[in-house]
Amino acid sequence: MQPVYRHLVKQLHFPVDGYMYIVQTETSIDGGNTFWFGGNCKYFRTEEEANAFAEERRKDYGTVNESD
């Protein structure tokens, strides 16, 4: 079975050096039933940058859903 990915844009509760958003890539190896965050993420200062990066990743990797 192929891994399934989802890319979540989250707003940080506390800014990290001016970065307000994070895009987390979560992976599922059971067909999308259970997702795990393995530390793959990137920080952004604006929501627009984060959304653009997440959309690029979604096109590269594909995804089953975008919800938490």
N, C-alpha and C positions, 0 to 999 in steps of 0.2 A: 504494500500500500504506500502511495506517495504521501509525503508530508503535506499538510494544509496550513497556510499562513493567514494571519490577519494582522493588520497594521492599525494601531489605535493612536489617535491624537488625544493627549491629555494635558489639561492645564495644571501647572504646578501650584501647590498651595503656598509654597515659599520659593521666591525666585532664587536661582542659582547663577550668580555672577551676571544678572540681567536676563538670563534665559527663563522664559515663562511657560514654554510648552515642550513636551517630549513626545516623540513618536516611538512607540514600543512595538516590536515585532514579536508576536506570539505564534507558537508552532503546535500543531496537533499531529500525532502519528496514529490516531484511531479514527480517521475519517471526519474530524471536526467535532467530535463529541466532547473532548477535553482539550483545553489549550494551556500551554505552559510558556511562561516568560523566562527565557534563558539568558537575559542580560543584553540582548541586542536592542540598542536604542540610540537615538540621536536627539540632542537638545536644540531648540530654536527660540529666537527672541520674539517672533511674531507668529500669530495663528496662521496667517497666509503662507509663510514659509513652511510651517509644519504640515499644513494641508497639501501643499504642492509636493513636498517630499513623500508624504504618505501615498498620494495618488500615483506618483512615479513608481513607488515600490509595489503598489497593487497591480500596476500594469506589468511589471517585471515578474512578480511572483504569483499573481492571482490571489484570490481570497474567497472564503465562503460567506462571511458576514463581518460587519464592522462594529458590532455591539460589544459592550463590556461583559 
